[in-house]
Amino acid sequence: MRRLSLVPLVLLAAPAKAGDFDPASLDLAALIECRADVPAYNGFALWLASEPGAADTLGWKETASGNPFLSQYQLPAPVHVFGRETATIVFTATGPMAVLDGIGAPDLARQLDVPATVSTPDKFLGEKVVAESTEESGDVNLSTRVTLNVSTVDTHPGQTLAGCSYVIDVK
């Protein structure tokens, strides 16, 4: 079994689909809160990864995250997610997350009904499955899994990361 995130999977199709995304259609809060569908995230992720100056088009400023697994952006205006505001977001390999101040990860996870998989004084990880599906296409099975995640990371002390993960497993 090979596991691919949507970003690498859609990059394989970049030449054919990169121009299909309209930046005016971006609903960042929906993507972060898992209210968007996989094709909406897929189109956006492809556009962001393959279109030169895409972040600039949105007014986003890329900033150092201190974490090689997170791409971090400052937004020109705060986004309202999970009943809070933030002007900082990060992208993991599988989706966008808000960087939140003023609430601990365990508290936010409880509010969002996200069960903890790791909960220690030094680390919190929580995940709730929002949607799962499997499609067969010839000899290939595509399993889609969308999860709401709440976590902490050492590079963002005192902050909580919360957002959506869009993953396709190719079997």
N, C-alpha and C positions, 0 to 999 in steps of 0.2 A: 504494500500500500504506500502510495506517495501522498504527502500532505502539502498542499499549496495554499498560500494566502491568496485572497482575491487580487491584490496588487500584482504579484508576479504572474498570476494566471491571465489577468487582463492585459498585461504588457505584451504577452505573446500576440495579442490581436491589435496592438496599438495602431499600426498603420491604417487599419480598416475602420476604426471606431473613434480615434482621438478627437476628431472634429464634431462628433455627435453631441457633446455635452455643451449646454448653454449655461455659462456662469450665473446668469440672472435667475436661473431656476434653483440655485443652491439653497437648500434648507439645512444649514449646518446643525441646528438644534435637533432636527429630526434624525440626522445621521448619528449624532452623538447619543441620543436617547433611544436608539433602536426603533424609531417610528418610521424609518424609511425602508423600502424594500431593497433586496440585493441588487437588482438592476440599477437603481438610483445610486447606490454606493459604488457599484462597479463602474458606471459611467463617470462619476466624479473622480474616483481614484485614478482611473486611466487618464483622464484629462489632466489632473494635478501632476501626475508622474511624467507625462509625456509632452505636455505643451510648454514650450519655453516661456518663462515669465508668468506662468499660471498664478502663482502665489501673489505676484505683484498686481495682476489683474484684479484680484480680490482685495487688495490693500493690505495683505498679510505681510508681516516682516518675520523672516526666519531668524530665530535666536538660538544660541547654544543651549542645549539641554543638559549637557554634562553626562549624557547617557547615549552610548552608541546605538541603542535599540529604539530611541525616541527621536523623531523629528519635531521640533517645537516651533510654534508660531505665536506672535503677538497679533491680535486682531485690531482693526481700526476702531471697533466699537465692541462692547461686551456682548456675549451671547448668553441668553437665558436658558439654562438647562437644570433639570432636577430641582426647580424652585430656587435657583441661585444664579448669580452672574459670574462670568469670568471673561477676561480678555486674553487668556493664555490657553492654548490647546496643544496637544501632542498627537502624533500619529505613531501607532505601533505598526508592526508588519501586517496587522489584520484590521485596523480601524482607528477611528478618531476617539480621543478622550479629552474631557475637560480637566483642567488643573484647577482644583478648588481650594480656597482658603476658608477657614472658619468652621470647618466640620471635620470630625475624625472619620476615618474610613469605616470603623464598625458602626458608628451612628448613621452614616449615610446608607450603608448596606441594609441596616434594619429598616430605615424609611422606605427603601426601594424593594424590600423583600428579596434581597440578594443573599443567599446563604454563604457563609464563610467556608473556604477550603483551607485557609491558613489564617490563624488569628493569634499573634503573639505581640508582646510589647514592641518588637522591632519590625514586624512585617504583617501586612494584611493582604489577603487575596480573597475575593469573592466573585462568584459567577452564577448567573441565572440564565438558563436556556430560554430564549424568546421564540425561536422558530427552528424547526429541523425538517428537512425533506430529502428525499433521494430520487434521482431520475436516472433512468437507463437510456443510454444512447449507443446503440450497437454493442460493442464489447466493453464499453466504459460506463461505470456507475459514478455519478456525481452526487455527493452528499453535501448538502448545504447546512451550515449550523450558524445561527446568529445568537450571540450571547451578550448580556449586559454584565459589565465587569466593574468592580470597585477594587482599588488597590492602593498601596503605598510603594514608593521606591526611594532608595537611599539618596538619589540625586535631587529629590524634591522634598526635603525635610519639612514636616509640619503641613504638608499639602496632601490632598486626596485626589487621585486620578479616578475618573468615572467616565465610562463610555461604552461603545458598542464594538463588538468583534464580528466580522463577516468572514467566514471561512468556508472554503470548498475543499472537500477531500475527493481526490480522484483515485478510483480503485479499478 
